[in-house]
């Protein structure tokens, strides 16, 4: 089962969250090129997409982005 199905997000919102999350991780890759040597803290934020928003956490040392919450409106 796909995560967006498990969360019961509509396909439009799920697609927008995925697209924006991919943009954010690409941006993080440029900021944290030497991710394994990154000495700072994790980065968190809120991203807004059409029809909703999501909170995320970036772990620079792992170059991973975790969506921690999605709100539809």
N, C-alpha and C positions, 0 to 999 in steps of 0.2 A: 504494500500500500504506500502511496506517495504521501510525504508529510503534509502537503496542502490539503489532501483528502482527509487525513486524520484530523486536521484542525477545522475541517468543514468551512474552509474559505472558498469563496467563489473563484472560478478560474481566472477572472480578470484581476482580482485583487492578489491572488497567489502569484500570478505571472508578474505583476508589477513589483511585488515584494522581492521576488527572486531576481528580477532585472536590477533593481536598485541595490540589493545586497551584493550582487556581482560587481556593480560599479564601485561600491564602497571598498570591497576587498582589493580590486585593482588599484584604487587610489592608495590603500594602505601598503600595497606591495612597493609602490614608489617611495613612500615615506619611510618604510622600514626595510630597505633592501637587505641589510644584514640582520634579518629578524632574529636569528639565534643569538646575536650579540646585543640586541636591544636591551637597554637597562632601565627603561621607564615602566610605567604602569600600563595596564590594559586601558583601552580607549572605549568609551561608551557614548551612545547618543540616541537620538530619535530621528527617524527619516519619515518624511511624508510622501505618500503616493496618492494617486487618484482613488478616492473612496476609502482611504484609511491612513494608518500610520503604523510604524513598528519601532520597537526599542531593540537595540543591538549592542553587542559587546565584541570588540576586536581584541584577540590575543596576539599581539605583534610577534612575540617569540615563535608562535606556531603559524602565523599568518592565516588564522582562521577567524571567521566571523560567525557569531552565534546570534540568531534572532531569539530574543528572550520574551517577546510579547508582541501581539498583533491586535490592533483595534480597527474595526470597520466602522465607518459612519456614512 
